[in-house]
Amino acid sequence: MRNKKVIAVVSSLLVFTVLCYVGSFFILRYSISLHGSFTLDEDRSVETFSLSYNLVRINDKLYYNNNNPNILSPEGIYEIDSNGSRYIEKLGSTFLSRHYEFKGKMLHMETDNGMDERPLFNHNVFLYDPKTGEEESTVIDCDAEILDYRVYKDVLYLISSNTLYSSTDCENFKPVTSVKNMVSEYSDYKYGFGGNCFYYVNKDNTIKEFNLSNKKTSEYKIPKKLRADTFDFFVCGGSPIYINWTDEAFIYNVKNNFDLLCKTDSMATWCTAGNKLFFYKRDNIVSIDIKTKQEKEIIANTESIRVRDLYVFGDKWLYYEDYDSSLNRVPQSGGDAERIFGQ
């Protein structure tokens, strides 16, 4: 009799445990209560850019590509707003995709050859409409091989081996300017947009500037002492930023005569908002104003929270993703962090 009672108790505990897991799975998969209040109150008129692509903002919602899943949070896209988060099952897994906002929709393209070699993107553009919950695909009318793509000011730009193309409807593309000698490292193409200009690093050790409005061109010669085989390049506050990798990362403001902004031990992830650049600096996340060089510590001791990626969409919030599939945010001015996805 006693053995039967023990078996019954153990069986009940196992059933309860399974139900808890199943219940947690469905709660997290279809509706996650946020940790405290959640609003997207910020000025989005400032130009922003993030190195990583797992989070995108569309109107008053965030869309998070969870590619580090666990038993409670499956891989795929989640929609996050003030009511919680929902798993968008029809979008499935898009691990290799980079997502952008394009005219109120979420845009991404996919590769035909995965990550085993230099990616070539196929000629399909996928657009998810949050209003209808439907995704549609459009075939690009462009014969060139597509090496990379970027959305800037609601225009889709394609990078080929020698030309930059643009389209406002994702179907009809026109050539913008030559990029024949753009520097690249594997699939990392050295270019950026900002201040209504397109910039890229040329193999002749110059940074080319093409004004998207008046079509005028300029160039900036990279000083010989700053040249390096390994470097990063992006645009912040309308100025190209050149990062020379030696034992440390030296960050230079190109338009200000390659003025040294600061140096750091890591540039694994970064993002920009207006004149502010957010990045790692000796286990801290800091911001620096590229005009004034004023630095501010945003989050101290990131080793304890295992930060993976940084994102920004306006002038108020800095979002960060950690290795536990949690998404958090903190005021750009510093302060307490707020978790908006995960446990």
C-alpha positions as CSV (number, residue, x, y, z in Angstrom):
1,M,0.0,0.0,0.0
2,R,2.8,2.4,1.0
3,N,4.6,1.7,-2.3
4,K,1.4,2.5,-4.3
5,K,1.1,5.9,-2.4
6,V,4.8,6.7,-3.2
7,I,4.2,5.8,-6.9
8,A,1.1,8.0,-6.9
9,V,2.9,10.9,-5.4
10,V,5.8,10.6,-7.8
11,S,3.5,10.3,-10.8
12,S,1.6,13.4,-9.7
13,L,4.8,15.4,-9.3
14,L,5.9,14.3,-12.8
15,V,2.6,15.2,-14.3
16,F,2.7,18.6,-12.5
17,T,6.2,19.2,-13.8
18,V,5.3,18.4,-17.4
19,L,2.2,20.6,-17.2
20,C,4.3,23.5,-15.8
21,Y,6.7,23.1,-18.7
22,V,4.0,22.9,-21.3
23,G,2.1,25.8,-19.7
24,S,5.3,27.9,-19.6
25,F,6.0,27.0,-23.2
26,F,2.6,28.2,-24.4
27,I,2.7,31.3,-22.3
28,L,6.1,32.3,-23.5
29,R,5.4,31.3,-27.1
30,Y,2.2,33.2,-27.5
31,S,2.0,35.9,-24.8
32,I,4.7,37.0,-22.5
33,S,3.9,39.5,-19.7
34,L,6.4,42.3,-19.7
35,H,8.5,43.3,-16.7
36,G,6.8,46.5,-15.7
37,S,5.4,49.2,-18.0
38,F,6.6,49.3,-21.6
39,T,6.4,52.2,-24.0
40,L,8.2,53.3,-27.1
41,D,8.3,57.0,-26.3
42,E,11.3,58.5,-28.1
43,D,12.2,60.8,-30.9
44,R,12.9,58.8,-34.0
45,S,14.0,61.7,-36.2
46,V,17.7,61.1,-35.3
47,E,19.6,58.8,-37.6
48,T,20.3,55.4,-36.1
49,F,22.1,52.2,-37.1
50,S,22.9,49.0,-35.3
51,L,25.6,46.5,-36.3
52,S,23.3,43.5,-35.3
53,Y,20.0,42.7,-37.0
54,N,18.0,40.5,-34.6
55,L,15.8,43.4,-33.5
56,V,13.8,45.9,-35.5
57,R,11.2,48.5,-34.7
58,I,8.1,49.1,-36.8
59,N,5.8,51.9,-35.6
60,D,4.9,51.1,-32.0
61,K,6.1,47.5,-32.0
62,L,9.4,45.6,-31.8
63,Y,10.2,42.4,-33.7
64,Y,12.8,40.2,-32.2
65,N,14.5,37.3,-34.1
66,N,15.3,34.8,-31.3
67,N,18.1,32.7,-32.8
68,N,19.4,31.5,-29.4
69,P,16.4,29.4,-28.4
70,N,15.7,27.3,-25.3
71,I,12.9,25.0,-24.3
72,L,10.6,27.9,-23.3
73,S,11.5,30.3,-26.1
74,P,11.6,28.6,-29.5
75,E,13.6,30.0,-32.4
76,G,11.8,32.5,-34.6
77,I,10.3,36.0,-34.7
78,Y,8.4,37.6,-31.7
79,E,6.3,40.7,-31.8
80,I,6.7,42.8,-28.7
81,D,4.5,45.8,-27.6
82,S,3.0,47.2,-24.4
83,N,0.7,44.2,-24.1
84,G,3.4,41.5,-24.1
85,S,5.0,39.4,-26.9
86,R,3.6,36.9,-29.4
87,Y,5.4,34.3,-31.4
88,I,4.7,34.8,-35.1
89,E,4.6,31.1,-36.1
90,K,4.1,31.7,-39.9
91,L,7.5,33.5,-40.2
92,G,9.4,30.5,-38.8
93,S,13.2,30.6,-38.3
94,T,15.2,33.3,-40.1
95,F,18.6,32.8,-38.6
96,L,20.6,34.0,-41.5
97,S,18.4,37.0,-42.3
98,R,18.9,40.6,-41.4
99,H,15.7,42.6,-40.8
100,Y,15.0,46.2,-41.6
101,E,12.0,48.5,-41.3
102,F,10.7,49.5,-44.8
103,K,7.7,51.7,-45.1
104,G,5.9,50.3,-42.1
105,K,6.8,46.7,-43.0
106,M,9.6,44.3,-41.9
107,L,12.0,43.5,-44.8
108,H,14.5,40.7,-45.2
109,M,16.3,38.8,-47.9
110,E,17.7,35.3,-47.8
111,T,20.9,33.6,-49.2
112,D,21.1,30.7,-51.5
113,N,24.4,29.4,-50.3
114,G,24.2,29.7,-46.5
115,M,27.3,30.6,-44.5
116,D,29.8,28.1,-46.0
117,E,31.1,30.6,-48.5
118,R,30.6,34.3,-49.3
119,P,26.8,34.8,-49.2
120,L,24.9,35.6,-52.4
121,F,21.4,36.8,-51.8
122,N,18.7,35.5,-54.0
123,H,16.4,37.9,-55.9
124,N,13.4,37.6,-53.5
125,V,12.4,40.4,-51.0
126,F,10.2,39.3,-48.2
127,L,7.9,41.9,-46.6
128,Y,5.9,41.2,-43.4
129,D,2.9,43.6,-42.8
130,P,2.1,44.0,-39.1
131,K,-1.3,45.4,-39.9
132,T,-2.5,42.3,-41.7
133,G,-0.2,39.7,-40.2
134,E,0.7,38.5,-43.7
135,E,4.1,38.1,-45.5
136,E,4.5,38.7,-49.2
137,S,7.5,38.2,-51.5
138,T,8.6,40.3,-54.4
139,V,11.1,39.4,-57.2
140,I,13.8,41.9,-57.7
141,D,14.2,43.2,-61.3
142,C,18.0,43.3,-61.2
143,D,20.4,41.0,-63.1
144,A,23.4,41.6,-60.9
145,E,24.7,39.2,-58.2
146,I,23.6,40.6,-54.8
147,L,26.4,40.6,-52.3
148,D,24.7,42.8,-49.6
149,Y,21.6,44.9,-48.9
150,R,20.6,47.8,-46.6
151,V,17.6,50.0,-46.0
152,Y,18.2,53.7,-45.6
153,K,15.4,56.3,-45.4
154,D,12.8,53.9,-46.8
155,V,14.9,53.0,-49.8
156,L,16.3,49.5,-50.4
157,Y,19.9,49.5,-51.5
158,L,21.7,46.5,-53.1
159,I,25.4,46.0,-53.3
160,S,26.8,44.1,-56.3
161,S,30.5,43.6,-57.2
162,N,30.7,46.9,-58.9
163,T,27.5,48.9,-58.5
164,L,25.2,50.3,-55.8
165,Y,21.5,50.0,-56.8
166,S,18.4,51.5,-55.2
167,S,14.6,51.0,-55.2
168,T,11.7,52.6,-53.5
169,D,9.3,49.7,-54.3
170,C,11.6,46.6,-53.9
171,E,11.0,45.7,-57.6
172,N,12.4,48.3,-59.9
173,F,16.1,49.1,-59.3
174,K,18.3,51.7,-60.8
175,P,22.1,52.2,-60.5
176,V,23.3,54.8,-58.1
177,T,27.1,54.8,-58.2
178,S,30.1,52.6,-58.8
179,V,31.5,50.5,-55.9
180,K,33.9,48.5,-58.1
181,N,36.8,48.6,-55.7
182,M,35.0,48.4,-52.3
183,V,37.1,46.7,-49.6
184,S,35.5,43.6,-48.0
185,E,36.5,41.0,-45.5
186,Y,34.6,37.8,-46.3
187,S,31.0,39.1,-46.3
188,D,31.8,42.3,-44.3
189,Y,31.6,45.1,-46.9
190,K,33.1,48.4,-45.7
191,Y,30.3,50.9,-46.4
192,G,27.7,53.0,-44.6
193,F,24.9,55.6,-45.0
194,G,24.5,58.8,-43.1
195,G,23.7,62.5,-43.5
196,N,22.1,61.6,-46.8
197,C,25.4,60.3,-48.2
198,F,26.8,56.9,-49.1
199,Y,30.3,56.1,-48.0
200,Y,32.6,53.2,-48.7
201,V,36.3,52.3,-48.3
202,N,38.1,51.9,-51.6
203,K,41.1,49.6,-52.3
204,D,43.2,52.7,-53.0
205,N,43.1,53.6,-49.3
206,T,40.5,56.3,-49.7
207,I,37.0,56.7,-48.3
208,K,34.6,57.6,-51.0
209,E,31.6,59.9,-50.4
210,F,28.6,60.0,-52.7
211,N,25.8,62.6,-51.9
212,L,22.5,60.9,-52.6
213,S,20.8,64.2,-53.2
214,N,23.1,66.3,-55.4
215,K,25.2,63.3,-56.7
216,K,28.5,65.1,-55.8
217,T,31.5,63.0,-54.8
218,S,34.3,63.5,-52.3
219,E,37.1,61.4,-50.9
220,Y,39.2,61.2,-47.8
221,K,42.7,59.7,-47.9
222,I,43.4,57.3,-45.1
223,P,46.7,58.4,-43.5
224,K,49.4,55.8,-44.1
225,K,50.1,55.4,-40.3
226,L,46.4,54.5,-39.7
227,R,46.0,51.9,-42.4
228,A,45.5,48.3,-41.2
229,D,44.6,45.0,-42.7
230,T,41.9,44.6,-40.1
231,F,39.5,47.6,-39.6
232,D,35.9,48.5,-39.1
233,F,33.9,51.2,-40.9
234,F,30.5,52.8,-40.4
235,V,28.8,56.2,-40.2
236,C,27.8,58.2,-37.1
237,G,26.4,61.7,-36.9
238,G,26.9,62.2,-40.7
239,S,30.6,61.4,-40.4
240,P,32.4,58.2,-41.4
241,I,34.0,56.4,-38.5
242,Y,37.2,54.4,-39.1
243,I,38.4,51.9,-36.6
244,N,42.0,50.7,-36.8
245,W,42.6,47.3,-35.2
246,T,46.0,46.6,-33.7
247,D,46.4,45.5,-30.1
248,E,43.4,47.7,-29.3
249,A,40.6,49.4,-31.4
250,F,41.4,53.0,-32.2
251,I,38.3,55.0,-33.3
252,Y,38.8,57.9,-35.6
253,N,36.4,60.6,-36.9
254,V,37.1,60.8,-40.6
255,K,35.6,64.2,-41.4
256,N,37.4,65.8,-38.5
257,N,40.8,65.0,-40.1
258,F,40.8,61.5,-38.7
259,D,40.7,62.9,-35.2
260,L,41.2,60.1,-32.5
261,L,37.9,59.8,-30.6
262,C,39.1,57.1,-28.1
263,K,40.5,53.6,-28.0
264,T,38.9,50.5,-26.6
265,D,39.7,46.8,-26.2
266,S,36.6,45.5,-28.0
267,M,34.2,46.6,-30.8
268,A,32.3,43.3,-31.0
269,T,29.0,45.2,-31.2
270,W,28.0,48.8,-31.5
271,C,25.2,51.1,-32.6
272,T,24.7,54.8,-33.3
273,A,22.0,57.4,-32.6
274,G,22.6,60.9,-33.9
275,N,26.1,62.0,-32.8
276,K,26.3,59.2,-30.1
277,L,28.2,56.0,-30.6
278,F,27.5,53.1,-28.2
279,F,30.1,50.3,-27.7
280,Y,32.1,48.2,-25.3
281,K,35.0,49.6,-23.4
282,R,36.8,47.4,-20.9
283,D,33.7,45.3,-19.8
284,N,31.5,48.4,-19.8
285,I,29.0,49.8,-22.3
286,V,29.7,53.4,-22.9
287,S,28.6,56.2,-25.2
288,I,30.8,58.9,-26.8
289,D,29.6,62.0,-28.6
290,I,31.7,62.2,-31.8
291,K,31.4,66.0,-31.8
292,T,32.5,66.7,-28.2
293,K,34.3,63.5,-27.3
294,Q,32.3,63.3,-24.1
295,E,32.1,59.8,-22.8
296,K,29.4,58.3,-20.5
297,E,29.2,54.9,-18.9
298,I,25.8,53.3,-19.6
299,I,26.2,49.8,-18.1
300,A,29.1,48.7,-15.9
301,N,30.6,45.2,-15.7
302,T,28.9,43.6,-18.7
303,E,30.7,40.4,-17.8
304,S,28.0,39.8,-15.2
305,I,25.1,40.2,-17.7
306,R,26.8,38.6,-20.7
307,V,25.8,41.2,-23.3
308,R,25.7,40.0,-26.9
309,D,24.3,42.7,-29.1
310,L,23.3,46.4,-28.9
311,Y,20.4,48.2,-30.7
312,V,19.0,51.7,-30.8
313,F,15.9,53.2,-32.6
314,G,15.7,56.7,-31.3
315,D,17.1,59.2,-28.8
316,K,16.0,57.6,-25.5
317,W,16.6,53.8,-25.2
318,L,19.5,51.5,-25.7
319,Y,18.5,47.8,-26.1
320,Y,20.8,44.9,-25.4
321,E,20.5,41.2,-26.0
322,D,22.2,38.7,-23.8
323,Y,23.3,35.1,-24.3
324,D,20.4,33.8,-22.2
325,S,17.9,34.8,-25.0
326,S,16.7,37.8,-22.9
327,L,16.1,41.3,-24.4
328,N,16.6,44.3,-22.2
329,R,16.8,48.1,-22.5
330,V,18.3,50.9,-20.5
331,P,18.0,54.7,-20.9
332,Q,20.8,56.1,-23.1
333,S,21.5,58.5,-20.3
334,G,22.2,55.6,-18.0
335,G,20.0,54.1,-15.2
336,D,18.2,50.9,-14.4
337,A,17.8,48.2,-17.0
338,E,14.3,46.9,-17.9
339,R,13.7,43.3,-19.3
340,I,11.2,43.2,-22.1
341,F,11.7,39.6,-23.3
342,G,12.7,36.4,-21.7
343,Q,13.2,35.2,-18.1
